[in-house]
Amino acid sequence: MGLLRNINENKTAGGPGAIAFWATVGFVLGCGAAHLASLPPGATSAISFTGFGFGIGLGFYAAFGTSDLARVLALPGAVLEQVGELVQ
């Protein structure tokens, strides 16, 4: 409940976690798309790192944005950070 309270109080939740989560998602989706299209290795790298770049951008928007959409996009990163704290 503390996570939802922080979001309701307009505090940024899931900053580094959101960036890491969305960068990973972008990279994996880029790799998957390149693999499905059966592209050569050079094009696969370019598509993968383009997806990584879009993921980084989306992660920064999620981490530091103040709109409702940014808050929703920050949730996976906040969950990722909470799991990381539990593991330690």
PDB file of N, CA, C and O in Angstrom:
ATOM      1  N   MET A   1       0.817  -1.197   0.000  1.00  0.00           N
ATOM      2  CA  MET A   1       0.000   0.000   0.000  1.00  0.00           C
ATOM      3  C   MET A   1       0.860   1.260   0.000  1.00  0.00           C
ATOM      4  O   MET A   1       0.413   2.304  -0.474  1.00  0.00           O
ATOM      5  N   GLY A   2       2.059   1.185   0.511  1.00  0.00           N
ATOM      6  CA  GLY A   2       2.934   2.349   0.516  1.00  0.00           C
ATOM      7  C   GLY A   2       3.263   2.819  -0.883  1.00  0.00           C
ATOM      8  O   GLY A   2       3.377   4.020  -1.124  1.00  0.00           O
ATOM      9  N   LEU A   3       3.417   1.883  -1.814  1.00  0.00           N
ATOM     10  CA  LEU A   3       3.706   2.223  -3.204  1.00  0.00           C
ATOM     11  C   LEU A   3       2.552   3.026  -3.799  1.00  0.00           C
ATOM     12  O   LEU A   3       2.782   4.044  -4.452  1.00  0.00           O
ATOM     13  N   LEU A   4       1.333   2.587  -3.584  1.00  0.00           N
ATOM     14  CA  LEU A   4       0.184   3.308  -4.116  1.00  0.00           C
ATOM     15  C   LEU A   4       0.027   4.671  -3.453  1.00  0.00           C
ATOM     16  O   LEU A   4      -0.394   5.632  -4.097  1.00  0.00           O
ATOM     17  N   ARG A   5       0.364   4.757  -2.173  1.00  0.00           N
ATOM     18  CA  ARG A   5       0.296   6.036  -1.492  1.00  0.00           C
ATOM     19  C   ARG A   5       1.302   7.020  -2.081  1.00  0.00           C
ATOM     20  O   ARG A   5       0.985   8.196  -2.263  1.00  0.00           O
ATOM     21  N   ASN A   6       2.527   6.542  -2.385  1.00  0.00           N
ATOM     22  CA  ASN A   6       3.531   7.404  -2.976  1.00  0.00           C
ATOM     23  C   ASN A   6       3.095   7.907  -4.345  1.00  0.00           C
ATOM     24  O   ASN A   6       3.330   9.067  -4.681  1.00  0.00           O
ATOM     25  N   ILE A   7       2.470   7.057  -5.130  1.00  0.00           N
ATOM     26  CA  ILE A   7       1.993   7.468  -6.448  1.00  0.00           C
ATOM     27  C   ILE A   7       0.873   8.493  -6.293  1.00  0.00           C
ATOM     28  O   ILE A   7       0.811   9.468  -7.042  1.00  0.00           O
ATOM     29  N   ASN A   8      -0.003   8.272  -5.330  1.00  0.00           N
ATOM     30  CA  ASN A   8      -1.104   9.204  -5.107  1.00  0.00           C
ATOM     31  C   ASN A   8      -0.587  10.564  -4.641  1.00  0.00           C
ATOM     32  O   ASN A   8      -1.208  11.583  -4.944  1.00  0.00           O
ATOM     33  N   GLU A   9       0.513  10.611  -3.926  1.00  0.00           N
ATOM     34  CA  GLU A   9       1.088  11.865  -3.436  1.00  0.00           C
ATOM     35  C   GLU A   9       2.015  12.503  -4.464  1.00  0.00           C
ATOM     36  O   GLU A   9       2.711  13.468  -4.145  1.00  0.00           O
ATOM     37  N   ASN A  10       2.039  11.981  -5.699  1.00  0.00           N
ATOM     38  CA  ASN A  10       2.827  12.509  -6.804  1.00  0.00           C
ATOM     39  C   ASN A  10       4.331  12.377  -6.565  1.00  0.00           C
ATOM     40  O   ASN A  10       5.108  13.206  -7.039  1.00  0.00           O
ATOM     41  N   LYS A  11       4.736  11.361  -5.847  1.00  0.00           N
ATOM     42  CA  LYS A  11       6.151  11.066  -5.707  1.00  0.00           C
ATOM     43  C   LYS A  11       6.537  10.102  -6.814  1.00  0.00           C
ATOM     44  O   LYS A  11       5.746   9.239  -7.197  1.00  0.00           O
ATOM     45  N   THR A  12       7.756  10.246  -7.332  1.00  0.00           N
ATOM     46  CA  THR A  12       8.171   9.334  -8.395  1.00  0.00           C
ATOM     47  C   THR A  12       8.434   7.968  -7.786  1.00  0.00           C
ATOM     48  O   THR A  12       9.176   7.834  -6.813  1.00  0.00           O
ATOM     49  N   ALA A  13       7.818   6.968  -8.369  1.00  0.00           N
ATOM     50  CA  ALA A  13       7.975   5.597  -7.897  1.00  0.00           C
ATOM     51  C   ALA A  13       8.625   4.772  -8.988  1.00  0.00           C
ATOM     52  O   ALA A  13       8.219   4.838 -10.148  1.00  0.00           O
ATOM     53  N   GLY A  14       9.616   4.009  -8.627  1.00  0.00           N
ATOM     54  CA  GLY A  14      10.219   3.100  -9.586  1.00  0.00           C
ATOM     55  C   GLY A  14      11.170   3.761 -10.546  1.00  0.00           C
ATOM     56  O   GLY A  14      11.240   3.345 -11.702  1.00  0.00           O
ATOM     57  N   GLY A  15      11.907   4.771 -10.129  1.00  0.00           N
ATOM     58  CA  GLY A  15      12.810   5.485 -11.015  1.00  0.00           C
ATOM     59  C   GLY A  15      13.808   4.600 -11.733  1.00  0.00           C
ATOM     60  O   GLY A  15      13.634   4.335 -12.922  1.00  0.00           O
ATOM     61  N   PRO A  16      14.846   4.133 -11.057  1.00  0.00           N
ATOM     62  CA  PRO A  16      15.826   3.286 -11.735  1.00  0.00           C
ATOM     63  C   PRO A  16      15.250   1.949 -12.177  1.00  0.00           C
ATOM     64  O   PRO A  16      15.661   1.397 -13.198  1.00  0.00           O
ATOM     65  N   GLY A  17      14.317   1.437 -11.421  1.00  0.00           N
ATOM     66  CA  GLY A  17      13.682   0.174 -11.789  1.00  0.00           C
ATOM     67  C   GLY A  17      12.884   0.289 -13.073  1.00  0.00           C
ATOM     68  O   GLY A  17      12.887  -0.629 -13.893  1.00  0.00           O
ATOM     69  N   ALA A  18      12.195   1.418 -13.257  1.00  0.00           N
ATOM     70  CA  ALA A  18      11.415   1.631 -14.479  1.00  0.00           C
ATOM     71  C   ALA A  18      12.332   1.752 -15.687  1.00  0.00           C
ATOM     72  O   ALA A  18      12.028   1.226 -16.757  1.00  0.00           O
ATOM     73  N   ILE A  19      13.439   2.437 -15.518  1.00  0.00           N
ATOM     74  CA  ILE A  19      14.388   2.587 -16.619  1.00  0.00           C
ATOM     75  C   ILE A  19      14.960   1.231 -17.001  1.00  0.00           C
ATOM     76  O   ILE A  19      15.024   0.894 -18.183  1.00  0.00           O
ATOM     77  N   ALA A  20      15.373   0.455 -16.014  1.00  0.00           N
ATOM     78  CA  ALA A  20      15.937  -0.871 -16.297  1.00  0.00           C
ATOM     79  C   ALA A  20      14.895  -1.800 -16.905  1.00  0.00           C
ATOM     80  O   ALA A  20      15.196  -2.542 -17.839  1.00  0.00           O
ATOM     81  N   PHE A  21      13.679  -1.764 -16.384  1.00  0.00           N
ATOM     82  CA  PHE A  21      12.626  -2.636 -16.896  1.00  0.00           C
ATOM     83  C   PHE A  21      12.316  -2.330 -18.355  1.00  0.00           C
ATOM     84  O   PHE A  21      12.306  -3.234 -19.190  1.00  0.00           O
ATOM     85  N   TRP A  22      12.064  -1.064 -18.667  1.00  0.00           N
ATOM     86  CA  TRP A  22      11.665  -0.725 -20.028  1.00  0.00           C
ATOM     87  C   TRP A  22      12.814  -0.849 -21.011  1.00  0.00           C
ATOM     88  O   TRP A  22      12.587  -1.162 -22.180  1.00  0.00           O
ATOM     89  N   ALA A  23      14.057  -0.608 -20.565  1.00  0.00           N
ATOM     90  CA  ALA A  23      15.201  -0.826 -21.454  1.00  0.00           C
ATOM     91  C   ALA A  23      15.328  -2.301 -21.806  1.00  0.00           C
ATOM     92  O   ALA A  23      15.599  -2.647 -22.956  1.00  0.00           O
ATOM     93  N   THR A  24      15.136  -3.162 -20.830  1.00  0.00           N
ATOM     94  CA  THR A  24      15.192  -4.605 -21.082  1.00  0.00           C
ATOM     95  C   THR A  24      14.061  -5.046 -22.000  1.00  0.00           C
ATOM     96  O   THR A  24      14.276  -5.840 -22.916  1.00  0.00           O
ATOM     97  N   VAL A  25      12.859  -4.537 -21.759  1.00  0.00           N
ATOM     98  CA  VAL A  25      11.719  -4.894 -22.606  1.00  0.00           C
ATOM     99  C   VAL A  25      11.965  -4.446 -24.045  1.00  0.00           C
ATOM    100  O   VAL A  25      11.702  -5.204 -24.978  1.00  0.00           O
ATOM    101  N   GLY A  26      12.462  -3.234 -24.236  1.00  0.00           N
ATOM    102  CA  GLY A  26      12.746  -2.740 -25.574  1.00  0.00           C
ATOM    103  C   GLY A  26      13.793  -3.572 -26.287  1.00  0.00           C
ATOM    104  O   GLY A  26      13.645  -3.879 -27.470  1.00  0.00           O
ATOM    105  N   PHE A  27      14.853  -3.938 -25.577  1.00  0.00           N
ATOM    106  CA  PHE A  27      15.916  -4.744 -26.175  1.00  0.00           C
ATOM    107  C   PHE A  27      15.401  -6.129 -26.557  1.00  0.00           C
ATOM    108  O   PHE A  27      15.689  -6.623 -27.648  1.00  0.00           O
ATOM    109  N   VAL A  28      14.645  -6.750 -25.668  1.00  0.00           N
ATOM    110  CA  VAL A  28      14.125  -8.092 -25.947  1.00  0.00           C
ATOM    111  C   VAL A  28      13.133  -8.064 -27.105  1.00  0.00           C
ATOM    112  O   VAL A  28      13.158  -8.954 -27.956  1.00  0.00           O
ATOM    113  N   LEU A  29      12.266  -7.064 -27.152  1.00  0.00           N
ATOM    114  CA  LEU A  29      11.331  -6.957 -28.271  1.00  0.00           C
ATOM    115  C   LEU A  29      12.058  -6.702 -29.589  1.00  0.00           C
ATOM    116  O   LEU A  29      11.661  -7.224 -30.631  1.00  0.00           O
ATOM    117  N   GLY A  30      13.122  -5.900 -29.542  1.00  0.00           N
ATOM    118  CA  GLY A  30      13.923  -5.676 -30.746  1.00  0.00           C
ATOM    119  C   GLY A  30      14.595  -6.951 -31.226  1.00  0.00           C
ATOM    120  O   GLY A  30      14.599  -7.242 -32.422  1.00  0.00           O
ATOM    121  N   CYS A  31      15.163  -7.711 -30.299  1.00  0.00           N
ATOM    122  CA  CYS A  31      15.787  -8.992 -30.663  1.00  0.00           C
ATOM    123  C   CYS A  31      14.749  -9.953 -31.238  1.00  0.00           C
ATOM    124  O   CYS A  31      15.003 -10.630 -32.235  1.00  0.00           O
ATOM    125  N   GLY A  32      13.595 -10.006 -30.612  1.00  0.00           N
ATOM    126  CA  GLY A  32      12.542 -10.905 -31.080  1.00  0.00           C
ATOM    127  C   GLY A  32      12.040 -10.522 -32.462  1.00  0.00           C
ATOM    128  O   GLY A  32      11.825 -11.389 -33.309  1.00  0.00           O
ATOM    129  N   ALA A  33      11.853  -9.238 -32.694  1.00  0.00           N
ATOM    130  CA  ALA A  33      11.382  -8.789 -34.005  1.00  0.00           C
ATOM    131  C   ALA A  33      12.405  -9.085 -35.087  1.00  0.00           C
ATOM    132  O   ALA A  33      12.043  -9.507 -36.185  1.00  0.00           O
ATOM    133  N   ALA A  34      13.679  -8.868 -34.788  1.00  0.00           N
ATOM    134  CA  ALA A  34      14.734  -9.150 -35.766  1.00  0.00           C
ATOM    135  C   ALA A  34      14.842 -10.648 -36.034  1.00  0.00           C
ATOM    136  O   ALA A  34      15.088 -11.066 -37.165  1.00  0.00           O
ATOM    137  N   HIS A  35      14.659 -11.443 -34.999  1.00  0.00           N
ATOM    138  CA  HIS A  35      14.721 -12.895 -35.175  1.00  0.00           C
ATOM    139  C   HIS A  35      13.548 -13.399 -36.013  1.00  0.00           C
ATOM    140  O   HIS A  35      13.726 -14.250 -36.884  1.00  0.00           O
ATOM    141  N   LEU A  36      12.358 -12.878 -35.750  1.00  0.00           N
ATOM    142  CA  LEU A  36      11.183 -13.290 -36.516  1.00  0.00           C
ATOM    143  C   LEU A  36      11.285 -12.883 -37.988  1.00  0.00           C
ATOM    144  O   LEU A  36      10.762 -13.573 -38.863  1.00  0.00           O
ATOM    145  N   ALA A  37      11.951 -11.778 -38.253  1.00  0.00           N
ATOM    146  CA  ALA A  37      12.116 -11.318 -39.628  1.00  0.00           C
ATOM    147  C   ALA A  37      13.304 -11.982 -40.319  1.00  0.00           C
ATOM    148  O   ALA A  37      13.536 -11.740 -41.503  1.00  0.00           O
ATOM    149  N   SER A  38      14.052 -12.805 -39.610  1.00  0.00           N
ATOM    150  CA  SER A  38      15.233 -13.507 -40.141  1.00  0.00           C
ATOM    151  C   SER A  38      16.223 -12.543 -40.787  1.00  0.00           C
ATOM    152  O   SER A  38      16.655 -12.744 -41.922  1.00  0.00           O
ATOM    153  N   LEU A  39      16.568 -11.510 -40.060  1.00  0.00           N
ATOM    154  CA  LEU A  39      17.497 -10.502 -40.555  1.00  0.00           C
ATOM    155  C   LEU A  39      18.942 -10.941 -40.349  1.00  0.00           C
ATOM    156  O   LEU A  39      19.215 -11.769 -39.480  1.00  0.00           O
ATOM    157  N   PRO A  40      19.869 -10.400 -41.135  1.00  0.00           N
ATOM    158  CA  PRO A  40      21.286 -10.709 -40.923  1.00  0.00           C
ATOM    159  C   PRO A  40      21.779 -10.114 -39.602  1.00  0.00           C
ATOM    160  O   PRO A  40      21.122  -9.246 -39.028  1.00  0.00           O
ATOM    161  N   PRO A  41      22.939 -10.583 -39.121  1.00  0.00           N
ATOM    162  CA  PRO A  41      23.415 -10.147 -37.801  1.00  0.00           C
ATOM    163  C   PRO A  41      23.562  -8.633 -37.636  1.00  0.00           C
ATOM    164  O   PRO A  41      23.249  -8.108 -36.567  1.00  0.00           O
ATOM    165  N   GLY A  42      24.019  -7.934 -38.640  1.00  0.00           N
ATOM    166  CA  GLY A  42      24.173  -6.479 -38.515  1.00  0.00           C
ATOM    167  C   GLY A  42      22.841  -5.774 -38.316  1.00  0.00           C
ATOM    168  O   GLY A  42      22.722  -4.869 -37.491  1.00  0.00           O
ATOM    169  N   ALA A  43      21.853  -6.193 -39.070  1.00  0.00           N
ATOM    170  CA  ALA A  43      20.523  -5.590 -38.939  1.00  0.00           C
ATOM    171  C   ALA A  43      19.887  -5.986 -37.613  1.00  0.00           C
ATOM    172  O   ALA A  43      19.162  -5.200 -37.003  1.00  0.00           O
ATOM    173  N   THR A  44      20.164  -7.213 -37.169  1.00  0.00           N
ATOM    174  CA  THR A  44      19.630  -7.660 -35.872  1.00  0.00           C
ATOM    175  C   THR A  44      20.168  -6.781 -34.748  1.00  0.00           C
ATOM    176  O   THR A  44      19.422  -6.380 -33.855  1.00  0.00           O
ATOM    177  N   SER A  45      21.461  -6.483 -34.794  1.00  0.00           N
ATOM    178  CA  SER A  45      22.056  -5.610 -33.773  1.00  0.00           C
ATOM    179  C   SER A  45      21.449  -4.220 -33.823  1.00  0.00           C
ATOM    180  O   SER A  45      21.146  -3.631 -32.785  1.00  0.00           O
ATOM    181  N   ALA A  46      21.269  -3.694 -35.032  1.00  0.00           N
ATOM    182  CA  ALA A  46      20.712  -2.345 -35.158  1.00  0.00           C
ATOM    183  C   ALA A  46      19.288  -2.291 -34.621  1.00  0.00           C
ATOM    184  O   ALA A  46      18.930  -1.354 -33.907  1.00  0.00           O
ATOM    185  N   ILE A  47      18.479  -3.279 -34.956  1.00  0.00           N
ATOM    186  CA  ILE A  47      17.081  -3.296 -34.476  1.00  0.00           C
ATOM    187  C   ILE A  47      17.052  -3.486 -32.961  1.00  0.00           C
ATOM    188  O   ILE A  47      16.251  -2.854 -32.272  1.00  0.00           O
ATOM    189  N   SER A  48      17.915  -4.346 -32.443  1.00  0.00           N
ATOM    190  CA  SER A  48      17.942  -4.599 -31.000  1.00  0.00           C
ATOM    191  C   SER A  48      18.309  -3.346 -30.229  1.00  0.00           C
ATOM    192  O   SER A  48      17.676  -3.031 -29.221  1.00  0.00           O
ATOM    193  N   PHE A  49      19.322  -2.628 -30.687  1.00  0.00           N
ATOM    194  CA  PHE A  49      19.741  -1.433 -29.969  1.00  0.00           C
ATOM    195  C   PHE A  49      18.804  -0.247 -30.206  1.00  0.00           C
ATOM    196  O   PHE A  49      18.748   0.669 -29.386  1.00  0.00           O
ATOM    197  N   THR A  50      18.073  -0.259 -31.316  1.00  0.00           N
ATOM    198  CA  THR A  50      17.022   0.738 -31.503  1.00  0.00           C
ATOM    199  C   THR A  50      15.901   0.504 -30.494  1.00  0.00           C
ATOM    200  O   THR A  50      15.389   1.452 -29.897  1.00  0.00           O
ATOM    201  N   GLY A  51      15.522  -0.757 -30.305  1.00  0.00           N
ATOM    202  CA  GLY A  51      14.533  -1.096 -29.286  1.00  0.00           C
ATOM    203  C   GLY A  51      15.013  -0.724 -27.895  1.00  0.00           C
ATOM    204  O   GLY A  51      14.236  -0.251 -27.065  1.00  0.00           O
ATOM    205  N   PHE A  52      16.300  -0.941 -27.644  1.00  0.00           N
ATOM    206  CA  PHE A  52      16.894  -0.555 -26.363  1.00  0.00           C
ATOM    207  C   PHE A  52      16.786   0.962 -26.161  1.00  0.00           C
ATOM    208  O   PHE A  52      16.464   1.426 -25.068  1.00  0.00           O
ATOM    209  N   GLY A  53      17.056   1.721 -27.217  1.00  0.00           N
ATOM    210  CA  GLY A  53      16.960   3.182 -27.125  1.00  0.00           C
ATOM    211  C   GLY A  53      15.540   3.643 -26.839  1.00  0.00           C
ATOM    212  O   GLY A  53      15.323   4.521 -26.003  1.00  0.00           O
ATOM    213  N   PHE A  54      14.572   3.049 -27.533  1.00  0.00           N
ATOM    214  CA  PHE A  54      13.179   3.390 -27.253  1.00  0.00           C
ATOM    215  C   PHE A  54      12.798   2.992 -25.830  1.00  0.00           C
ATOM    216  O   PHE A  54      12.055   3.711 -25.162  1.00  0.00           O
ATOM    217  N   GLY A  55      13.302   1.856 -25.368  1.00  0.00           N
ATOM    218  CA  GLY A  55      13.021   1.428 -24.000  1.00  0.00           C
ATOM    219  C   GLY A  55      13.597   2.374 -22.967  1.00  0.00           C
ATOM    220  O   GLY A  55      12.955   2.666 -21.958  1.00  0.00           O
ATOM    221  N   ILE A  56      14.814   2.858 -23.217  1.00  0.00           N
ATOM    222  CA  ILE A  56      15.431   3.839 -22.308  1.00  0.00           C
ATOM    223  C   ILE A  56      14.571   5.108 -22.257  1.00  0.00           C
ATOM    224  O   ILE A  56      14.307   5.646 -21.182  1.00  0.00           O
ATOM    225  N   GLY A  57      14.145   5.570 -23.419  1.00  0.00           N
ATOM    226  CA  GLY A  57      13.303   6.768 -23.464  1.00  0.00           C
ATOM    227  C   GLY A  57      11.996   6.578 -22.717  1.00  0.00           C
ATOM    228  O   GLY A  57      11.574   7.451 -21.958  1.00  0.00           O
ATOM    229  N   LEU A  58      11.364   5.448 -22.931  1.00  0.00           N
ATOM    230  CA  LEU A  58      10.116   5.155 -22.231  1.00  0.00           C
ATOM    231  C   LEU A  58      10.354   5.016 -20.731  1.00  0.00           C
ATOM    232  O   LEU A  58       9.532   5.447 -19.923  1.00  0.00           O
ATOM    233  N   GLY A  59      11.478   4.415 -20.365  1.00  0.00           N
ATOM    234  CA  GLY A  59      11.812   4.272 -18.948  1.00  0.00           C
ATOM    235  C   GLY A  59      12.023   5.608 -18.259  1.00  0.00           C
ATOM    236  O   GLY A  59      11.569   5.804 -17.132  1.00  0.00           O
ATOM    237  N   PHE A  60      12.714   6.537 -18.934  1.00  0.00           N
ATOM    238  CA  PHE A  60      12.910   7.863 -18.351  1.00  0.00           C
ATOM    239  C   PHE A  60      11.585   8.613 -18.241  1.00  0.00           C
ATOM    240  O   PHE A  60      11.352   9.334 -17.271  1.00  0.00           O
ATOM    241  N   TYR A  61      10.723   8.441 -19.236  1.00  0.00           N
ATOM    242  CA  TYR A  61       9.395   9.065 -19.141  1.00  0.00           C
ATOM    243  C   TYR A  61       8.625   8.487 -17.954  1.00  0.00           C
ATOM    244  O   TYR A  61       7.983   9.222 -17.203  1.00  0.00           O
ATOM    245  N   ALA A  62       8.694   7.164 -17.792  1.00  0.00           N
ATOM    246  CA  ALA A  62       7.986   6.520 -16.686  1.00  0.00           C
ATOM    247  C   ALA A  62       8.565   6.938 -15.340  1.00  0.00           C
ATOM    248  O   ALA A  62       7.826   7.132 -14.375  1.00  0.00           O
ATOM    249  N   ALA A  63       9.877   7.075 -15.278  1.00  0.00           N
ATOM    250  CA  ALA A  63      10.522   7.387 -14.001  1.00  0.00           C
ATOM    251  C   ALA A  63      10.309   8.829 -13.568  1.00  0.00           C
ATOM    252  O   ALA A  63      10.142   9.097 -12.378  1.00  0.00           O
ATOM    253  N   PHE A  64      10.312   9.754 -14.510  1.00  0.00           N
ATOM    254  CA  PHE A  64      10.306  11.166 -14.133  1.00  0.00           C
ATOM    255  C   PHE A  64       9.079  11.931 -14.623  1.00  0.00           C
ATOM    256  O   PHE A  64       8.952  13.126 -14.356  1.00  0.00           O
ATOM    257  N   GLY A  65       8.178  11.258 -15.335  1.00  0.00           N
ATOM    258  CA  GLY A  65       6.961  11.925 -15.802  1.00  0.00           C
ATOM    259  C   GLY A  65       5.971  12.114 -14.669  1.00  0.00           C
ATOM    260  O   GLY A  65       6.021  11.418 -13.655  1.00  0.00           O
ATOM    261  N   THR A  66       5.078  13.061 -14.857  1.00  0.00           N
ATOM    262  CA  THR A  66       4.098  13.337 -13.805  1.00  0.00           C
ATOM    263  C   THR A  66       2.670  13.025 -14.234  1.00  0.00           C
ATOM    264  O   THR A  66       1.740  13.194 -13.445  1.00  0.00           O
ATOM    265  N   SER A  67       2.480  12.570 -15.474  1.00  0.00           N
ATOM    266  CA  SER A  67       1.130  12.267 -15.937  1.00  0.00           C
ATOM    267  C   SER A  67       0.664  10.922 -15.374  1.00  0.00           C
ATOM    268  O   SER A  67       1.445  10.159 -14.807  1.00  0.00           O
ATOM    269  N   ASP A  68      -0.608  10.662 -15.546  1.00  0.00           N
ATOM    270  CA  ASP A  68      -1.156   9.383 -15.097  1.00  0.00           C
ATOM    271  C   ASP A  68      -0.544   8.221 -15.876  1.00  0.00           C
ATOM    272  O   ASP A  68      -0.297   7.153 -15.315  1.00  0.00           O
ATOM    273  N   LEU A  69      -0.303   8.431 -17.163  1.00  0.00           N
ATOM    274  CA  LEU A  69       0.311   7.390 -17.979  1.00  0.00           C
ATOM    275  C   LEU A  69       1.717   7.062 -17.475  1.00  0.00           C
ATOM    276  O   LEU A  69       2.107   5.895 -17.430  1.00  0.00           O
ATOM    277  N   ALA A  70       2.467   8.081 -17.102  1.00  0.00           N
ATOM    278  CA  ALA A  70       3.813   7.847 -16.573  1.00  0.00           C
ATOM    279  C   ALA A  70       3.754   7.056 -15.269  1.00  0.00           C
ATOM    280  O   ALA A  70       4.605   6.201 -15.023  1.00  0.00           O
ATOM    281  N   ARG A  71       2.782   7.328 -14.457  1.00  0.00           N
ATOM    282  CA  ARG A  71       2.631   6.590 -13.201  1.00  0.00           C
ATOM    283  C   ARG A  71       2.309   5.125 -13.455  1.00  0.00           C
ATOM    284  O   ARG A  71       2.822   4.242 -12.768  1.00  0.00           O
ATOM    285  N   VAL A  72       1.465   4.871 -14.437  1.00  0.00           N
ATOM    286  CA  VAL A  72       1.132   3.486 -14.769  1.00  0.00           C
ATOM    287  C   VAL A  72       2.348   2.770 -15.336  1.00  0.00           C
ATOM    288  O   VAL A  72       2.601   1.612 -15.003  1.00  0.00           O
ATOM    289  N   LEU A  73       3.100   3.450 -16.189  1.00  0.00           N
ATOM    290  CA  LEU A  73       4.294   2.846 -16.766  1.00  0.00           C
ATOM    291  C   LEU A  73       5.393   2.628 -15.729  1.00  0.00           C
ATOM    292  O   LEU A  73       6.261   1.778 -15.925  1.00  0.00           O
ATOM    293  N   ALA A  74       5.371   3.373 -14.642  1.00  0.00           N
ATOM    294  CA  ALA A  74       6.378   3.223 -13.594  1.00  0.00           C
ATOM    295  C   ALA A  74       6.099   2.036 -12.675  1.00  0.00           C
ATOM    296  O   ALA A  74       6.987   1.612 -11.935  1.00  0.00           O
ATOM    297  N   LEU A  75       4.889   1.497 -12.711  1.00  0.00           N
ATOM    298  CA  LEU A  75       4.537   0.404 -11.797  1.00  0.00           C
ATOM    299  C   LEU A  75       5.432  -0.829 -11.942  1.00  0.00           C
ATOM    300  O   LEU A  75       5.876  -1.358 -10.923  1.00  0.00           O
ATOM    301  N   PRO A  76       5.721  -1.317 -13.163  1.00  0.00           N
ATOM    302  CA  PRO A  76       6.606  -2.489 -13.234  1.00  0.00           C
ATOM    303  C   PRO A  76       7.985  -2.229 -12.637  1.00  0.00           C
ATOM    304  O   PRO A  76       8.575  -3.115 -12.019  1.00  0.00           O
ATOM    305  N   GLY A  77       8.494  -1.023 -12.821  1.00  0.00           N
ATOM    306  CA  GLY A  77       9.785  -0.676 -12.233  1.00  0.00           C
ATOM    307  C   GLY A  77       9.732  -0.618 -10.719  1.00  0.00           C
ATOM    308  O   GLY A  77      10.674  -1.033 -10.042  1.00  0.00           O
ATOM    309  N   ALA A  78       8.632  -0.103 -10.185  1.00  0.00           N
ATOM    310  CA  ALA A  78       8.477  -0.055  -8.732  1.00  0.00           C
ATOM    311  C   ALA A  78       8.378  -1.459  -8.155  1.00  0.00           C
ATOM    312  O   ALA A  78       8.943  -1.745  -7.100  1.00  0.00           O
ATOM    313  N   VAL A  79       7.657  -2.334  -8.852  1.00  0.00           N
ATOM    314  CA  VAL A  79       7.563  -3.724  -8.401  1.00  0.00           C
ATOM    315  C   VAL A  79       8.940  -4.382  -8.460  1.00  0.00           C
ATOM    316  O   VAL A  79       9.321  -5.122  -7.553  1.00  0.00           O
ATOM    317  N   LEU A  80       9.680  -4.108  -9.530  1.00  0.00           N
ATOM    318  CA  LEU A  80      11.032  -4.657  -9.671  1.00  0.00           C
ATOM    319  C   LEU A  80      11.934  -4.202  -8.526  1.00  0.00           C
ATOM    320  O   LEU A  80      12.716  -4.998  -8.006  1.00  0.00           O
ATOM    321  N   GLU A  81      11.836  -2.939  -8.129  1.00  0.00           N
ATOM    322  CA  GLU A  81      12.626  -2.435  -6.999  1.00  0.00           C
ATOM    323  C   GLU A  81      12.205  -3.074  -5.689  1.00  0.00           C
ATOM    324  O   GLU A  81      13.056  -3.389  -4.857  1.00  0.00           O
ATOM    325  N   GLN A  82      10.895  -3.275  -5.486  1.00  0.00           N
ATOM    326  CA  GLN A  82      10.419  -3.891  -4.251  1.00  0.00           C
ATOM    327  C   GLN A  82      10.895  -5.340  -4.148  1.00  0.00           C
ATOM    328  O   GLN A  82      11.271  -5.794  -3.068  1.00  0.00           O
ATOM    329  N   VAL A  83      10.879  -6.060  -5.260  1.00  0.00           N
ATOM    330  CA  VAL A  83      11.376  -7.445  -5.264  1.00  0.00           C
ATOM    331  C   VAL A  83      12.867  -7.464  -4.970  1.00  0.00           C
ATOM    332  O   VAL A  83      13.353  -8.337  -4.251  1.00  0.00           O
ATOM    333  N   GLY A  84      13.586  -6.506  -5.524  1.00  0.00           N
ATOM    334  CA  GLY A  84      15.021  -6.414  -5.252  1.00  0.00           C
ATOM    335  C   GLY A  84      15.323  -6.156  -3.787  1.00  0.00           C
ATOM    336  O   GLY A  84      16.301  -6.681  -3.255  1.00  0.00           O
ATOM    337  N   GLU A  85      14.493  -5.350  -3.127  1.00  0.00           N
ATOM    338  CA  GLU A  85      14.674  -5.108  -1.697  1.00  0.00           C
ATOM    339  C   GLU A  85      14.352  -6.340  -0.871  1.00  0.00           C
ATOM    340  O   GLU A  85      14.999  -6.601   0.143  1.00  0.00           O
ATOM    341  N   LEU A  86      13.347  -7.102  -1.305  1.00  0.00           N
ATOM    342  CA  LEU A  86      12.989  -8.321  -0.570  1.00  0.00           C
ATOM    343  C   LEU A  86      14.073  -9.385  -0.677  1.00  0.00           C
ATOM    344  O   LEU A  86      14.310 -10.132   0.272  1.00  0.00           O
ATOM    345  N   VAL A  87      14.721  -9.455  -1.815  1.00  0.00           N
ATOM    346  CA  VAL A  87      15.759 -10.470  -2.032  1.00  0.00           C
ATOM    347  C   VAL A  87      16.970 -10.179  -1.166  1.00  0.00           C
ATOM    348  O   VAL A  87      17.619 -11.106  -0.682  1.00  0.00           O
ATOM    349  N   GLN A  88      17.282  -8.916  -0.964  1.00  0.00           N
ATOM    350  CA  GLN A  88      18.469  -8.556  -0.168  1.00  0.00           C
ATOM    351  C   GLN A  88      18.207  -8.894   1.239  1.00  0.00           C
ATOM    352  O   GLN A  88      19.065  -8.680   2.096  1.00  0.00           O
TER     353      GLN A  88
END
